[in-house]
Each structure stands twice: as structure tokens, then as C-alpha cells.
């Protein structure tokens, strides 16, 4: 599980789930630190700078993948993008000596009001940073947060509600194909930008759906005078569709099974949940939610 899937709009400020991989947890915490930097930058205004991009990179990679490769420092050597499965070199980035001028050109373009739609600016900025590959590792993570920053600066303010990586993680080959299509077509970004916009749209629909589920949960909590834990159980069921008692135990590791069963029984008595399946494999779902 990567940090993108650990991040959840309804629980983004809570500790990660028990049993999560320590490396994933550290990446999530690093993402939050980098995200805090982005938020601070937005509050104070000012242009995107190379220094800001390097600080985002530093916060993202310290102590995790890429952390041994000079956090926050642009590379001084040639690097390669290699297919981990085959060992094949799939992309050779520009020489290290060209990185400084390419970064200057990138931030100048981002800050220039060229009449380009902000979503396009965000997608182009993400691709260009990956294309320059200024860091020895962590370029993808940094580019995605740079794209998010570009969207926020333009008023697309949905902080902490989603990460575009969630969309990429659903189909990694499609993501890499979209990136490679630009180079394969003489740097024509049409295919990549279509993919980027499609991903952004999908994530915003997901944000809307999450919001609707949260509103439904809150209304039901107030109507039925549910406890905080009962509200969280209902929220998890609304989010996932169905849950088992074992999944509830994983979500509430400090709560006994008997207590969770009492909560479930009460929610069923109030007409909020229905159950299906054999006793040992029983699943619970919200009534009217399929």
C-alpha cells in the first residue's frame, strides 16, 4: 500500500491504521509535512520558486525511498528511469548540466500569465518536472504535489480531500503509457493532458461522492443520537458498501468484538443496517445502499 491509499479525506489528520507498513506510514507523514508547506505558501502568496520545489522534495523523501539521494538537492550526475521488472532503460533524462536552466525555465513559465487554463498549467508542470527529472529519486512524488500546488494557486481549493496519485495507482501502466506518449509523439502533450484531465475529473467525482456520504452519515448520527464510534462504523459501511466484523475489529483495534457487535445490533434495531450471509461470514450494509 502506498501513501496515496493511506490518505483518506475523512481521516487525514488521524494516525494511520494499525498494521500499516512503517515505510508507507513514514511516506504519509512526509506527505503531510510537504502538504503543510504548500498550504503555508498559499497563505503567504508569492510565486512558485525552484527553492520551494526543492523544499517540497526534501520533505517528501527524508527518511524514505529517495531519502539517501540528497533530499532537496538537484542532481549532479546522469540518472536513468529503469523498468524495475525488466531492467530496461525506459527514459534517459537531460544531462545534469542542463537541469539548472531547465528548472529556471519551468518556474518562470508556471508564474507567467500566458492565458493557459490552470488545469493545463498543472498538467504541463507535472509532466515537465518528471521530464527534467531534477532529483535522483522522488521526482514523481514531487511532480504530483507541484501539480496540486498549481491547482490550489488558481482557486481549485479542495485541500486534503484527494490526491491525484489515487487515480494513477489504480492503473500504473496507463499512467506510464500517458507519460511515455509525449516523448513518443515528438513532445506532443495532448495524450498526457487528456489523461491528466480525466484523472482530475475522476478524483473530483470521488470527492463529491465522499462528501455526500459524509453528509448522509452526519444526518443519520444526529437523527438517531448515535455515539462517535457508532457514527464511524456507519461511515465506514457507507464508504465501503459492506463490512464484516473482522474489518470493524481492524478499524477499531482497541474495542472488543462484543462492544462492536452491540453497536451493530443497535444500528440494525434503528433500521440503519441490514445483514446478509452466514454467521461466520456475515456482512453488514446500510439499508438503501447497494
N, C-alpha and C positions, 0 to 999 in steps of 0.2 A: 504494500500500500504506500503510495507516495503522499507527500504533504497535501497535495491538492484534494485528495479524497478524505484526508483527516479534517480539513477545514469545512465547517458547516455553518450556514448562515444563522441558525438558531442557537449555536453553542460555541461561537468563535472565540469567546473570551473565557471559556471554561477549560479546565485541564483536559488533555487528551484522554481517550478511553483507556481503561486498564487493559494491559496486554498488548498495547500498540508497540510496534518496533521502535527501539530507542533512537535509531537513526532518523526514522520518519518523524518522531516527536521533536527531535532537535531541528530538523528542517522546518517543521511547522513553527516552532518558536522563532527561528531565524526569519521566517517569512513575516511573522508578526512584527518583529523589530524593523525589518525593511519597510513594511507597510506603514508603521508609525512614522518613519522618516518621510515617506511620501505624504502622509497626512499633514505633518508639520510643514513641509514645503508648500503645500496648498494653502495653509493658513497664512503663511507669510508672503505668498506670491513670489514673483520673480521668475526668470527664465529657467529652462532646463539647462543644466551645465554638465560638462564632462565630469566634473568633481562629484556632482550629485549621482550620476550613473555609477561612478566608481564606488561611492559610499553604499549605494544600493547593493552592488555586487559584494562588497565586503561583508555587509550584514547578512546576506543570503548564504554565503559559503563558509563563514568561520566555523570551524569545528565539525563540518560535514563534508559531503562529496565536494571536492574542489578546494577545500579549506587549506590543503597543503600547497596549493598552487597560487601563492601571492594574492591573498584577498585584497580587492580594491586596486590592484596594480595591473596596468595594461602589459601585455606580454612583450618580451624582447627576443623571442625566438619563434620559429615557424611552428605552427601546430596543424594537426590534421583531424578531420572528422572521419571516424572509422566505424564501420558496421561491427558491433560487438560480437555478433554471431558468426560472421564470416571472416572478419579481419580485413575486409576490403576497404580501401580509402574511398569514401563517397564524396568528399569535398576537401579541397585544399584552399584555405583562406588566404587573403592577401599577405604578402611578406610583412614581417613585424615593423619594418622601417616605414611602411605606408599607413600603419594604424593611427598615429597621431593626427595626420592631416585628414584622414577619413572620419575620425571622431569629431574633429572641428567642423567639418562639413555637415555631419549628421546633426549635431546640436544646433548649428546655425539654421539648417533647414527646418527643424522642428519648431524653432522660435520665430521663424519668418511667417508673416501672414500672407500666404500665397493664394488665398481663396480656395484651398483644398478642404474638402469636407473633413471634420475632425475624426470621423471613423476611418477615413482613408489615411489620414496622417498617422493615426495609431497603428494601423496595419503595416504601413510602409516603414515606420520607425522600428517595429518589431522585426520585420524581415531584415532591414539594413543592419541592425545590431548583430543579428545572427550571421549575416553575410560577412561583416567585418571580423567577427569572432575576436574581439579585442582581448579577451581573457583566456587563460589556459584551460579553465573549466568554468561551468556555471553560466555560460553565455545564454542558454535557452531560458533559464530561470530569470536572469536579469532582463532579457528582452521582453518577457511577458509582463513583468512589473513596469517596465518602461511604457509598454503599450497601455497598461491600465492608467498610469500617470497621465498620459496624453489625453485619454478619455475624460478623466476627472477634471483636468485643466479646462476642458471645453464645456464643462457643465453636465457631463454624464455621471451624476453623483449617485452611485449605488455602492458606497463604501462597505467593504466586508460582507457584501451579500453574495458575491460569487468570485470565482477565479476562472479565467478563460482556460486554464490548464485542465479543468474538469472535462471540458469538451474535447481537448486534444487527447486526453488519457483514454477516452472511450475507443479511439481507433488510431493508435500511434502510426501505423503505416500510412494512413490517409494524411496525417499531419506532415510526415516526412516527404510524401509524394508532392504535397502542395508546395512545400519549401523548394524541393528539387525542381519543380516545374518551371520556376522562374529562371533558373540557370539553364535549363534545357531549352528554353524558348527565347534565348538572347536577352535575358533580364526583363522580359515582359511580365509584369506583376499581376495581370488580370486574373489568372487562375488562383494565385495565392490570395488576392483580395476577396475574390468570391468566396473562397473557403473561410477566410477570416470573418467576413460579414455573416456568413451562415452560422459560424460558431458563436459569434456575439449574439445573434438573434436567438439561437437555441438557449443560450445561458440566460438571456433576459426573460424568455418564456418560463424557464425554470424558476427564476427569481419570483415572477408573478405567481406561479403555482405554489411556491413555498409560502409566499405572503398570504395567499388565500387560505392555505391550510392552517397557518398560524392564527389568522383571524377567526376561523371556524373553531379552532381549539380554545381560544380565549373566550369566545362567546359561550361555548359549552361549559367551560370552567366556571364562569360567573353564573350561568343559569342553574347549574346543578351543585354549586358550592363545593367544588372539588378541592382536594388538598393539592399542594405543589407537586408531590410525587404522582398523584393520580393524573394531574394535568400533563406531566411529562410522559407518562405511559400512553395517554390518549394521543399526544402529539407524535410520539414515535410510531404508533399504529397508523395515524393519518399519513405520515411521511412514507412509511414502507408498504402500506397496504395491509399486510398481516404480520403478526409476530407470534412466536412461541414463548412459553415460559422460560426456556433456556436463554432466548435472546434478551428477555427482560432481566434475567439474572446477570447477564453480561453488561447490560446497560446500567444496572444498579448493584454493583458488586458488594456493597455494604448492607444490603437489605436482604432479609431472609426470604426464602421461597414462600413460606406461609404468609408473610406480610404482602408479598406481591399477589398471591392468589386471592387474598382478601380484597385487595384493590380491584383486581379483575372482576371478582364476584360483584362488588358494589357497582362497577361501571356497567356490568350486564344487567343488574337489577334496575338501574336507571334507564335502561333501554339504549345505551350508547354503543355497546359492543355485542357482537354475535360470535359464536364459536363454531368450529367445524373440524371434523377429523376424529380419529380415535384418541383415547385418553392420553396415551404416551406421545402422540404426535399432534396434539390439538393446537390449532391456530386460532388467533383472535383477530377480528377485523371490525372496523367501525361500521355500524349499520348505515346502509345507504352509500357505502364507499366500496367500489369494486376495482 
